[in-house]
Amino acid sequence: MTRIESDKVTVNKTSEEIYTFLSNFNNFQKLMPEQVTNWQSTEEDCSFTIAGMASLGMKIVEKIPHTMIKVTRNGKAPFDFNLDCSIKDLAPQCEVQLAFDADLNPMLKMMAVKPLTNFLNLLVHKLNDLP
């Protein structure tokens, strides 16, 4: 498994607010860059295409209130993966980090690590843009 981690970002919201936001995939679209197309979601799962990379499906498999959200592959994807959303309370703020564990072959790893790292960093940094 290849582990890709985002930056640890301090967000000007409470851990409860960020947990509530990230616990619902319908909210994730607000974080997505323009390269993400074909977005479809329910509260518990989503699917989308990242231009030039792949189509991915995800579903929430575990929630630990205000601390952790665990996500896994759902449906078609070119590889198995898990995404952990870690939230640390720093009242009145919180710290958020995304960790992506993927079963990538050496060729895919070489091509995907940098874009996936950039993608995770973009998502976590956009949390500070939420109203």
C-alpha positions in Angstrom: 0.0 0.0 0.0 1.1 3.5 -0.8 0.3 6.2 1.8 -0.2 9.7 0.7 -0.8 12.4 3.3 -2.1 15.9 3.0 -0.7 18.8 4.9 -2.0 19.2 8.5 -4.2 22.3 8.2 -5.6 24.4 11.0 -9.2 25.3 10.1 -11.1 28.2 11.7 -14.0 26.0 12.5 -14.8 23.7 15.4 -14.1 20.0 15.1 -17.8 19.4 15.3 -18.5 21.7 12.3 -15.8 20.1 10.2 -16.9 16.6 11.2 -20.5 17.4 10.3 -19.4 18.9 6.9 -17.1 16.0 6.0 -19.6 13.3 7.2 -21.9 14.1 4.3 -20.6 13.5 0.7 -23.1 16.0 -0.6 -20.9 18.7 0.9 -17.6 17.4 -0.7 -18.5 18.9 -4.1 -17.8 22.4 -2.6 -14.2 21.4 -2.1 -13.6 19.9 -5.5 -11.4 21.6 -8.1 -12.6 22.2 -11.7 -10.8 19.1 -12.9 -13.5 17.0 -11.1 -16.4 16.2 -13.3 -19.5 13.9 -13.3 -20.0 14.5 -9.6 -22.8 12.4 -8.0 -23.4 11.9 -4.3 -25.6 10.9 -1.5 -24.8 11.5 2.2 -22.9 8.2 2.4 -21.3 7.8 -1.0 -20.1 9.6 -4.1 -18.6 9.1 -7.6 -16.7 11.5 -9.8 -14.0 11.7 -12.5 -10.7 13.5 -12.2 -9.7 14.8 -15.6 -6.7 13.0 -16.9 -6.6 10.5 -14.1 -9.5 8.2 -13.2 -13.1 7.7 -12.2 -13.5 7.0 -8.5 -16.3 6.0 -6.2 -16.1 6.3 -2.4 -18.3 5.4 0.5 -18.1 6.2 4.2 -17.5 3.1 6.3 -16.8 4.4 9.7 -17.4 7.6 11.7 -15.9 8.6 15.1 -17.7 11.8 16.1 -15.6 14.9 15.8 -12.4 12.9 15.3 -12.3 10.5 12.2 -14.1 9.6 9.1 -13.0 6.5 7.2 -13.8 6.2 3.5 -13.2 3.3 1.1 -13.4 2.5 -2.6 -17.0 2.0 -3.9 -17.8 0.6 -7.3 -15.4 1.2 -10.2 -11.9 2.5 -9.5 -8.6 1.5 -11.1 -7.2 0.5 -7.7 -8.2 -0.3 -4.1 -7.9 2.6 -1.6 -8.9 4.0 1.8 -9.1 7.7 2.8 -8.9 8.7 6.4 -10.1 12.2 7.4 -8.5 13.0 10.8 -9.8 15.9 12.9 -8.0 17.1 16.0 -9.8 19.6 18.3 -7.9 22.8 19.0 -10.9 24.7 20.3 -12.1 27.1 18.9 -10.3 25.7 15.8 -9.4 22.3 14.6 -6.6 20.6 12.7 -7.5 18.4 9.7 -5.4 15.9 7.7 -6.3 13.5 4.9 -4.4 10.2 4.5 -4.9 8.2 1.3 -3.8 4.5 1.3 -3.8 3.0 -2.2 -2.8 -0.3 -3.8 -0.8 1.2 -6.6 1.5 -0.8 -8.9 5.0 0.8 -9.3 4.1 2.4 -12.7 0.8 3.9 -11.4 2.6 5.0 -8.2 5.2 6.9 -10.1 2.5 8.7 -12.1 -0.1 9.3 -9.4 1.6 10.2 -6.2 2.3 13.9 -7.0 -1.2 14.6 -8.5 -2.9 12.8 -5.6 -0.8 14.7 -3.0 -1.8 18.0 -4.7 -5.4 16.9 -4.8 -5.5 16.0 -1.1 -3.8 19.3 -0.2 -6.2 21.3 -2.3 -9.2 19.6 -0.5 -7.9 20.2 3.0 -6.8 23.8 2.4 -10.2 24.6 0.9 -11.8 23.8 4.2 -10.7 27.3 5.3 -12.8 28.8 2.5 -16.1 27.5 3.9 -18.6 30.1 5.0 
